Amino acid sequence: MSNTQLVRSVITESGISRIRCECGLWADHVVEEFLNILGQDPASLRRKNWMQDHVVVNAFFMPSAPAVARIMMAVLAGEHDTLRREILLASILGLSDSDSPEFLQECQSVISRGVWMLIEEASSGRSAACAAYAFEILQCLEEHEWTQMLQNDYSHDIPMHGQPNHRR
């Protein structure tokens, strides 16, 4: 993570240390654990849904979800490793859509501030998996103009739903 100072500032500013997690601890514990694993063993994050029962419970966002979205976007802004970006984008996608409206609009508002990062990721050609996640996030945010442009101009680089190479 090359933007540690920014991430620490966003963690402090987000107020996550004053929000109770569903497990009873302060909610910043789940972000700290995630960042530690992301830095040491990012592949292990693929095997578990780290937000489940902490940030998301049965597809419902908890009060910490908007703060977690802010933190994930800050981490994404400075991350250059493809696997870590993929994991971050998968996590952000998880915060882009929900079965419950509570906290969804706040999460989407936070994520939409980084729409340019998502467009760049989807069109960069660096990683098909990252491009697919970024594209799906844009769809959840209902960025129709951008998703249409990406479909028209980059569809050969972005695995769409139902095509091989699309991983979740």
NORKA-V674161 format. One record per residue. N is the residue number from 1. RES is the residue in one letter. PHI is phi as a letter, one per 30 degrees, with the letter a starting at -180 (* if undefined). Layout:
BEGIN
n=[N N]
res=[RES RES]
phi=[PHI PHI]
END
This chain:
BEGIN
n=[1 2 3 4 5 6 7 8 9 10 11 12 13 14 15 16 17 18 19 20 21 22 23 24 25 26 27 28 29 30 31 32 33 34 35 36 37 38 39 40 41 42 43 44 45 46 47 48 49 50 51 52 53 54 55 56 57 58 59 60 61 62 63 64 65 66 67 68 69 70 71 72 73 74 75 76 77 78 79 80 81 82 83 84 85 86 87 88 89 90 91 92 93 94 95 96 97 98 99 100 101 102 103 104 105 106 107 108 109 110 111 112 113 114 115 116 117 118 119 120 121 122 123 124 125 126 127 128 129 130 131 132 133 134 135 136 137 138 139 140 141 142 143 144 145 146 147 148 149 150 151 152 153 154 155 156 157 158 159 160 161 162 163 164 165 166 167 168]
res=[M S N T Q L V R S V I T E S G I S R I R C E C G L W A D H V V E E F L N I L G Q D P A S L R R K N W M Q D H V V V N A F F M P S A P A V A R I M M A V L A G E H D T L R R E I L L A S I L G L S D S D S P E F L Q E C Q S V I S R G V W M L I E E A S S G R S A A C A A Y A F E I L Q C L E E H E W T Q M L Q N D Y S H D I P M H G Q P N H R R]
phi=[* d c e d d d d d d e d d d i d d c c d d d d j d d d d d d d d d e d d d e d c b e d d d d d b c d d d i b c b b h i c d c e d e d d d d e d d d d d e e c c c d d d d d d d d d d d d e d c c b a d c d d i d d d d d d d d d d c e d d d d d d d c d i d a d d d d d d d d d d e d d d h d e e d d d d d d d c b e d c c d d e i c d i d c b]
END
